[in-house]
Amino acid sequence: MSNESKRRIVVEIGYGAQPFISLPTLNKEIYVGIEKQPKQGKGSELRKALDRIARKDIQEGTALIKALSTSFPVAAIEADARSLPFKNASVDRIILHDVLNDPDTRQPHKLVAEAFRVLKPGGRLFVREKYGGTLLGGKKARACLKKLFRQAPQNEVRGYEAKLRNWRPGKAVGQVHVFQKPLK
């Protein structure tokens, strides 16, 4: 089995100017940033690298894993989060930072359903909302989360909060939720 196929796939939807690239351990995970309309000319050196990689023709599912270099397992893809370019049950983790409550996010309940589709059984959905964190995208999105996912153990929430504090020291973490796709 190749090294790429052993790696977990981490997808960050709405990675913006500051991708949460510090979460994955890049020798164990592949990071894929998803933006519907990437903003040109903004962000860090990493963002520029992600934008260059996004120009590659990357196919969905396992072909995506094979397309990523083992020395730089990071990619950016321009896509609508309500129609992700991954096969069913092909992603290990999804990160949403300030996405569900963003006024530009249309139909957040469809984004939640799409996250469920692409997550592997037991996969995690990490949600952080700095403003209105308990809203979670509104009534339909909250109902969708409740129907499809289970709350992950509280120690996972605390662990993710700690990673967020280390990622941007001195910045407000906001409301953090970790959801798990059921195994069956």
Buried (B, 14 or more C-beta within 10 A) or exposed (E): EEEBEEBBBBBBBBBBEEBBBBBBEBEEBBBBBBBBEBEEEEBEEBBEBBBEBBEEEBEBBBEBBEBBEEEEBBBBBBBBBBEBBBBEBBBBBBBBBBBBBBEEBEBBBBBBBBBBBBBBEEBBBBBBBEEBBEBBBBEBBBEBBEEBBEEBEEEBBEBBBEBBEEBEEEEEBBBBBBBBBEEE
